[in-house]
Amino acid sequence: MDPQKIARINELYRRSKAEGLTDAEKKEQKLLRLEYIEAVRMNLRGQLNNIDIKEKDGSVVNLGEKYDADRKGN
């Protein structure tokens, strides 16, 4: 996520505590927070998709391939 957007999220948070926000600013804050959460989820998903697990039998299973295949089937 763009550092300027994160700075704006923080600015709106500080203003909400100090003096309150207008309705337009509340909507902007909500949209920015949703965008931030989605960025965090995508980052985490990318990291988890690159994890390999070595099973007891010696085989290696990639979590991304295993669970993305399950998600696509549903």
C-alpha positions in Angstrom: 0.0 0.0 0.0 1.1 3.5 -0.8 2.8 5.2 2.2 0.8 8.4 1.5 -2.4 6.4 2.1 -1.1 5.0 5.3 -0.2 8.5 6.4 -3.8 9.6 5.5 -5.3 6.7 7.6 -3.2 7.8 10.6 -4.1 11.5 10.0 -7.8 10.7 9.9 -7.5 8.6 13.0 -5.8 11.4 15.0 -8.4 13.9 13.8 -11.3 11.5 14.7 -9.9 11.4 18.3 -9.2 15.1 18.5 -12.1 16.8 16.8 -14.2 14.3 15.0 -14.7 13.7 11.3 -17.2 14.8 8.7 -19.3 12.2 7.0 -17.1 12.4 3.9 -14.0 11.8 6.0 -15.6 8.9 7.7 -16.3 7.3 4.4 -12.8 8.0 3.2 -11.4 6.5 6.4 -13.5 3.3 6.0 -12.4 2.9 2.3 -8.8 3.4 3.2 -9.0 0.9 6.0 -10.6 -1.7 3.8 -7.9 -1.2 1.2 -5.2 -1.6 3.9 -6.8 -4.8 5.2 -7.0 -6.2 1.7 -3.3 -5.3 1.1 -2.3 -7.1 4.3 -4.3 -10.2 3.3 -2.7 -10.3 -0.1 0.7 -10.0 1.4 0.0 -12.8 3.9 -1.5 -15.0 1.2 1.6 -14.5 -0.9 3.9 -15.5 1.9 1.8 -18.5 2.9 1.6 -19.7 -0.8 5.4 -19.9 -0.8 5.7 -22.3 2.3 6.7 -25.9 1.7 5.9 -28.5 4.3 8.0 -31.7 4.5 5.8 -34.6 5.4 6.9 -37.6 7.5 7.2 -39.7 4.4 9.7 -37.3 2.9 7.4 -35.7 0.4 7.2 -31.9 0.1 3.9 -30.2 -0.1 3.5 -26.6 -1.2 0.7 -24.9 0.8 -0.1 -22.5 -2.0 -0.7 -25.3 -4.5 -2.6 -27.4 -2.0 -5.0 -24.8 -0.7 -5.4 -22.8 -3.8 -6.5 -26.0 -5.6 -9.1 -26.6 -2.8 -10.4 -23.0 -3.1 -10.7 -23.2 -6.9 -12.7 -26.4 -6.6 -15.3 -24.9 -4.3 
